[in-house]
C-alpha cells in the first residue's frame, strides 16, 4: 500500500512564503516524477512544477522565478518552496508521484493542501 501525503499549506499574506511537502510511503522501489498541481475554485487542475528522478525541473510560466521544486530521494519526499505569493496562487495544491513498484509504474495523488493568499 502506497500513500502520498501533502502538508504545509495555510493562510499567508501576499508577498509571503510557504513550503509544501509531499511524503510518499509504502512499498516503493523508486519515485520517478514527483510533480505539483493546483486547482482553484471553478478552474481546472493545472500543472505547477515538475521534477524527474534525474533532477530535471519544469515550471508553469505563472510561477517561474517564484516557486522552486526539490526532492529528498532517500526520504521519498518532495517540496515546493513558494515565495512572493500572490492572491492568484490561492488553490488546493496536489502532489502527484509516479512510483516504481517492481517492474510497474503507478500514479498516486495526495489529498491536497489548501493555500490561501490574502491581499
Rosetta silent file (secondary structure, phi, psi, omega in degrees, C-alpha in Angstrom):
SEQUENCE: XXXXXXXXXXXXXXXXXXXXXXXXXXXXXXXXXXXXXXXXXXXXXXXXXXXXXXXXXXXXXXXXXXXXXXXXXXXXXXXXXXXXXXXXXXXXXXXXXXXXXXXXXXXXXXXXXXXXXXX
SCORE:     score description
SCORE:     0.000 S_00000001
   1 L     0.000  128.828 -179.991    0.000    0.000    0.000 S_00000001
   2 L  -112.083  137.632  175.050    1.409    3.376   -1.040 S_00000001
   3 E  -125.015  143.620  174.264    0.377    6.703    0.438 S_00000001
   4 E  -125.614  122.983 -174.098    1.177   10.209   -0.726 S_00000001
   5 E  -129.683  125.267  175.765    0.522   12.967    1.788 S_00000001
   6 E   -93.858  155.476  173.666    0.919   16.703    1.331 S_00000001
   7 E  -154.989  166.960  173.849    1.427   19.183    4.137 S_00000001
   8 L   106.086   -3.581  178.866    2.456   22.767    4.677 S_00000001
   9 L   -71.731  173.085  178.964   -0.480   24.708    3.296 S_00000001
  10 E   165.416 -166.737  179.745   -2.063   27.609    5.089 S_00000001
  11 E  -104.659  129.790 -179.053   -3.045   31.259    5.025 S_00000001
  12 E  -142.989  151.926  176.996   -0.401   33.817    4.112 S_00000001
  13 E   -79.259  155.996  176.462   -0.367   37.442    3.078 S_00000001
  14 L   -55.307  137.622 -176.819    0.602   38.480   -0.425 S_00000001
  15 L    92.338  -11.436 -178.554    4.365   38.581   -0.746 S_00000001
  16 L   -83.030 -174.712 -176.958    4.812   35.853    1.833 S_00000001
  17 L  -132.796  152.764  171.396    6.198   32.338    1.539 S_00000001
  18 E  -143.430  153.672  175.073    5.128   28.780    2.195 S_00000001
  19 E  -124.906  117.184  177.760    6.859   25.447    1.819 S_00000001
  20 E   -92.378  146.715  175.718    4.784   22.446    0.857 S_00000001
  21 E  -122.081  150.576  177.140    5.926   18.893    1.476 S_00000001
  22 E  -135.103  112.598 -177.228    4.909   15.657   -0.217 S_00000001
  23 E  -110.979  125.376  176.729    5.804   12.429    1.543 S_00000001
  24 E  -104.562  137.922 -179.669    5.413    9.049   -0.127 S_00000001
  25 E  -141.197  158.759  179.594    5.405    5.885    1.953 S_00000001
  26 L   120.633 -158.882 -175.778    4.853    2.168    1.448 S_00000001
  27 L   -83.014   78.192 -174.132    6.345   -0.480   -0.801 S_00000001
  28 L  -107.333  126.382  172.386    8.228    1.891   -3.106 S_00000001
  29 L   -79.480  -48.244  176.406   11.096    0.814   -5.344 S_00000001
  30 E  -165.320  165.331  176.460   11.761    4.349   -6.504 S_00000001
  31 E  -111.587  123.354  177.953    9.969    7.545   -7.421 S_00000001
  32 E   -81.141  -97.030  176.641   10.222    8.693  -10.998 S_00000001
  33 E   -84.265  145.991  170.254    8.431   12.016  -11.434 S_00000001
  34 E  -134.328  113.635 -169.595    7.161   13.992   -8.471 S_00000001
  35 E  -123.550  158.141  175.094    5.010   16.902   -9.570 S_00000001
  36 E  -117.206  134.135  175.678    2.846   19.621   -8.067 S_00000001
  37 E  -123.170  165.734  172.407   -0.538   20.660   -9.403 S_00000001
  38 E  -144.687  154.634  178.250   -3.101   23.150   -8.166 S_00000001
  39 E  -139.358  116.349  176.592   -6.798   23.700   -8.576 S_00000001
  40 L   -89.900  157.989 -179.158   -8.536   26.964   -7.833 S_00000001
  41 L   -56.449  129.890  178.051  -12.313   27.134   -7.306 S_00000001
  42 L    76.660    5.533 -178.575  -14.138   26.851  -10.620 S_00000001
  43 L  -120.699  163.386  178.411  -10.946   26.160  -12.540 S_00000001
  44 L   -78.142  153.912  175.085   -9.270   23.109  -13.982 S_00000001
  45 L   -66.530  135.189 -178.329   -6.355   21.449  -12.223 S_00000001
  46 E  -127.851  149.429  177.942   -3.110   22.792  -13.637 S_00000001
  47 E   -76.009  130.017 -179.981    0.495   21.683  -13.518 S_00000001
  48 E  -101.541  -49.010 -176.551    2.639   23.974  -11.404 S_00000001
  49 E  -155.237  145.269  179.520    6.030   22.272  -11.292 S_00000001
  50 E  -123.200  147.086  170.685    7.623   19.003  -12.361 S_00000001
  51 E  -140.741  137.370  178.772   10.681   17.138  -11.172 S_00000001
  52 L  -102.907  165.134  178.799   12.192   13.976  -12.590 S_00000001
  53 L   -64.783  -22.906  178.631   14.331   11.376  -10.877 S_00000001
  54 L   -82.760   -3.548  176.324   17.205   12.625  -12.990 S_00000001
  55 L   100.316   -0.454  177.777   16.961   16.088  -11.491 S_00000001
  56 L   -74.305  146.288  177.689   15.222   17.946  -14.318 S_00000001
  57 E  -132.103  156.923  178.761   12.639   20.528  -13.366 S_00000001
  58 E  -149.910  145.018 -175.656    9.972   22.447  -15.224 S_00000001
  59 E  -131.801  149.961  169.237    7.629   25.233  -14.119 S_00000001
  60 L   -66.826  147.108 -178.715    4.450   26.865  -15.256 S_00000001
  61 H   -57.065  -34.077 -175.141    5.115   30.351  -16.593 S_00000001
  62 H   -67.914  -16.601 -177.199    2.946   31.833  -13.847 S_00000001
  63 H  -119.332   -2.438 -179.051    5.274   30.604  -11.088 S_00000001
  64 L   -58.594  134.475 -179.876    8.715   30.777  -12.715 S_00000001
  65 L    85.589  -11.077 -179.810   11.170   32.654  -10.571 S_00000001
  66 L  -115.591  -35.182 -177.497    8.926   32.419   -7.502 S_00000001
  67 E  -108.053  146.598  176.372    8.467   28.684   -6.876 S_00000001
  68 E  -133.407  125.941  176.755   11.174   26.051   -6.512 S_00000001
  69 E   -98.071  141.013  178.761   10.590   22.303   -6.639 S_00000001
  70 E  -150.029  169.672 -177.916   13.021   19.959   -4.943 S_00000001
  71 E  -143.567  149.395  169.193   13.306   16.386   -3.698 S_00000001
  72 E  -117.141   91.838 -171.486   14.947   14.353   -0.985 S_00000001
  73 H   -61.482  -42.670  178.657   15.071   10.983   -2.733 S_00000001
  74 H   -59.446  -27.527 -179.600   16.279    8.869    0.228 S_00000001
  75 H   -95.059    0.703 -176.869   13.301   10.184    2.210 S_00000001
  76 L    51.913   43.246 -175.250   10.844    9.786   -0.693 S_00000001
  77 E  -129.869  139.468  175.210    9.823   13.381   -0.091 S_00000001
  78 E  -120.628  161.499 -176.853    9.326   16.328   -2.383 S_00000001
  79 E  -136.618  153.431  170.997    8.997   20.012   -1.657 S_00000001
  80 E  -132.763  107.075  176.299    7.564   23.109   -3.243 S_00000001
  81 E   -87.358  122.425 -176.088    9.033   26.350   -1.948 S_00000001
  82 E  -118.575  115.823  179.224    6.683   29.183   -2.812 S_00000001
  83 L  -115.135  164.634  178.037    7.924   32.764   -2.488 S_00000001
  84 L    49.082   48.646 -175.190    6.420   36.115   -3.389 S_00000001
  85 L   -65.822  146.354 -178.769    2.967   34.607   -3.200 S_00000001
  86 L  -121.159  155.802  177.611    0.087   36.343   -4.936 S_00000001
  87 H   -54.779  -31.767 -179.929   -3.670   36.118   -4.329 S_00000001
  88 H   -73.300   -5.334  173.062   -3.986   34.292   -7.652 S_00000001
  89 H   -82.724   -6.386  179.522   -1.860   31.473   -6.201 S_00000001
  90 L   -61.405  124.479 -176.746   -4.773   30.595   -3.931 S_00000001
  91 E  -178.009  171.255  166.076   -5.756   26.998   -4.649 S_00000001
  92 E   -89.287  127.481 -177.972   -5.660   23.452   -3.389 S_00000001
  93 E  -102.192  131.711 -177.438   -2.216   22.098   -4.150 S_00000001
  94 E  -120.247  142.726  172.469   -1.799   18.434   -5.010 S_00000001
  95 E  -100.123  136.588  173.068    1.259   16.238   -5.263 S_00000001
  96 E  -123.667  125.222 -178.912    1.405   13.565   -7.933 S_00000001
  97 E  -118.020  130.257  172.999    4.073   10.895   -7.715 S_00000001
  98 E   -95.233  107.343 -168.400    4.944    8.377  -10.424 S_00000001
  99 E  -110.392  132.120  177.495    6.133    5.485   -8.292 S_00000001
 100 E   -88.142  122.214  175.043    8.003    2.427   -9.409 S_00000001
 101 E  -125.733  107.392 -173.472    6.823   -0.753   -7.701 S_00000001
 102 L    63.833 -126.544 -177.546    8.696   -3.712   -9.029 S_00000001
 103 L   -96.905    7.287 -176.916    8.550   -3.533  -12.809 S_00000001
 104 E  -117.675  152.257  176.928    5.495   -1.288  -12.946 S_00000001
 105 E  -112.416  134.379 -179.356    4.957    2.459  -12.607 S_00000001
 106 E  -127.884  149.618  178.131    1.879    3.816  -10.871 S_00000001
 107 E  -101.919  126.385  178.654    0.487    7.326  -10.440 S_00000001
 108 E  -123.031  138.140  175.894   -0.513    8.379   -6.943 S_00000001
 109 E  -110.640  143.946  169.221   -2.212   11.605   -5.847 S_00000001
 110 L   -81.397  179.068 -176.321   -2.203   13.134   -2.422 S_00000001
 111 L   -83.689  -12.693  179.612   -5.317   14.515   -0.778 S_00000001
 112 L    96.276  151.699  175.691   -4.328   18.126   -1.391 S_00000001
 113 E  -135.890  133.751 -174.834   -3.393   21.016    0.857 S_00000001
 114 E   -80.786  131.649  172.339   -5.101   24.410    0.825 S_00000001
 115 E  -119.504  123.250  179.131   -3.040   27.518    0.127 S_00000001
 116 E  -124.071  124.157 -179.683   -4.790   30.843    0.637 S_00000001
 117 E  -113.927  117.617 -179.246   -3.048   34.121   -0.157 S_00000001
 118 E   -92.292  148.321 -178.814   -4.714   37.259    1.131 S_00000001
 119 L   -90.273    0.000    0.000   -4.259   40.656   -0.496 S_00000001
